[in-house]
Amino acid sequence: MIRSLTIHRFRGIREGVIKNLRVFNVLIGPNNSGKSALLELLYLGSLSRRTCQLITKTIDPPVHAATMLVTRDFLSYAPTERLRWRHGYALRETDSFLIDLDKEQNLILELPDLPATYPLHRFRLAAEAPDWLRKTDVQRTILFSLVQPDHAPPEFIPPLLATHRPDLPYQRWHYVWDQRWVYRWNDTHPLDRLAIWAEAGDGRAEHVLFFDFHTAHAHFEGAFAQRCYRTVSKWEERIAQSMARVFPDMAGMRVNVKPTPTGTTWGGYLELPDRTLPLEIDQFGDGARHAFKVLAALIALVDRAEQQEPGLFLWEDPELFMHPATLGRLLDEVARLVAGKPVQVFMSTQSLEVIAHVTRMLQHNVLSPEQTLAFRLNLRDGVLRSSWFNRENLASWLESGLDPRVLEDIDAPLQFQLREEVHEDPSLC
Amino acid sequence: MKILVFAEGKTEEKVIERLKQFFPGFAFQTFDCKGKDKINSEIVTKLGPLVGQQPVRALILRDKDSGETIARIIQSVDNGLKGILKQRGINTSLQFQRVTGVWNAFVWDAPSIDFRLVIHIASRRSLSGLTKCTIDDLVLRLALNQNVAANLAQRQSLNVRGQVIIQKVTQEIPALLQRNGFPPLSEAKDYVRLYAAVLRMHTSPPVFAANVLASANNNLVQQNFASIIAAIRAL
């Protein structure tokens, strides 16, 4: 589980330290406060699992144990392309670095903006058999990670990490050079041309599910769906049961996940008791599509996550397309699925209803108060700050009509107030 | 600048509502903590997420019950504040200081985190023989001004002089009750309820307070609530 993050120049975050991360974390804050950036860096960091060696020439020792991005994430997307797609980047950024594959199938990287004498100005990433590097890695490699940062030479350590070094036993440090993910202003140090962050905790996730707006509208990749079909016990049946808890009208339906007409993707099909023809889930409203896909993917993640293979669930805007009542049931179902499982959750939201539901879930122990915190983020002049809210803070604020999302006074047209006594509503659990 | 006010009840809210006109440009948000026992927990849960994140200005309006001392009240709040800072990983070793010129208001100031909190402790009894010092004492004191009493009567369409009302409320009726074996009125709130009953105001003490404040001119309000105004100024 990741317990802290120390961030140097990732996207809009010039520097930031977040501690006290828990099993269930809710990220709230204004637009451009770093919520999505945090999800993306958690995604990238957790997918850096492909063993390799970082080879430099100008320091001793020249070889460091490292990792790089795996080729496919849990949903079988290529990670770098997935993030580029999120931001509308059609192509690889080419201005700030050179990358190629040499005869020994090592990736050679040159970062011309770093001084020529700097170790990371030019370095190689070398993989081991059978996971040799390929031409596709040239397109997709934007990151390496140090697995033994205790041995990192001083030239690899930005000032922020020198002064805010995590003191937890398990750490990994990640380095990104694609400038579209690097904070680009006020460079004063050679490492300011890289995004670098340290995650610390007591172990890393083996399976990472990143669910966002795009995932809700896409079909499943064939490789993901086929793997689930083969390996996730009663996958379709469990999806049907979860969907029925979120949409009671769908009780009794059967779910099939099968290839779409394209052949490369798979879609969900619902056989309702009173209909002879199955309906594709994408013929339903956006809320049902969102719920179906997040539940199908999460059931697969939870199934795979075991004690030795923990999972990480990153969920952006769970409120998307959801009616308030359905939203409550969806959140309850997600909490039910991850309860007691080695799955760490990060959920970013703009919705006061999501926060109110989380508070309700904390008050009724649907979520563990000891293992859940909300973090309000504040990003000013590149400095990320966070303030945590526990169950008592959330309940107190919401019962008084205060909005945890907001730092300054706003002239909102509506004010919400949590009922002081939230009664257990069976339809919400 | 927003000032967060932690009050024992709704009467304080009405008082702040009236006093805020003396502080143009400041916003006030009052939290009814429903009693002194919950003020500390309200401070912790409301202020905790703000500390170290943004400027915080907070005012506590506290009554002093019989048996309580100012020192003990201050210590209790001080413990709560230090608890917040410890919980949020902030090191400081500050103490409350008396607000200059105000003997019953104390300020806790931490410039490094832009946090300032003032506690105002109601410390005057409006009439002799009362056991507590409360916000109702301040309201009652204002209501016992002849002009205010006269204005209140006028609002109720009563053709009675202010002095007569005061005489009834503070002397004749309490004396009558005592002569008939009733225990003496012991709290300002008792007199507030009696006053409201005499004027046929079918209202709660907070609403009575709002009516009293509306019946007093600005000079009188500023005089009567001078210590609270000074406490707010200290923020």
Contacts between the chains, C-beta under 8 A, distances in Angstrom:
chain1	res1	chain2	res2	distance
A	19	B	89	8.0
A	376	B	49	6.6
A	376	B	53	7.8
A	378	B	53	6.4
A	385	B	53	6.2
A	387	B	49	4.5
A	387	B	50	7.2
A	387	B	52	7.6
A	387	B	53	4.6
A	388	B	49	7.0
A	389	B	49	5.3
A	392	B	41	7.7
A	392	B	44	7.7
A	392	B	45	4.7
A	393	B	45	5.1
A	393	B	46	7.8
A	393	B	48	5.7
A	393	B	49	5.4
A	395	B	45	7.6
A	396	B	42	6.6
A	396	B	45	3.5
A	396	B	46	5.7
A	397	B	45	7.5
A	397	B	46	6.7
A	397	B	49	7.6
A	400	B	31	5.7
A	400	B	46	7.2
A	402	B	46	7.3
A	404	B	49	7.1
A	407	B	53	7.4
A	407	B	54	5.9
A	408	B	54	7.8
A	409	B	2	6.3
A	409	B	27	6.5
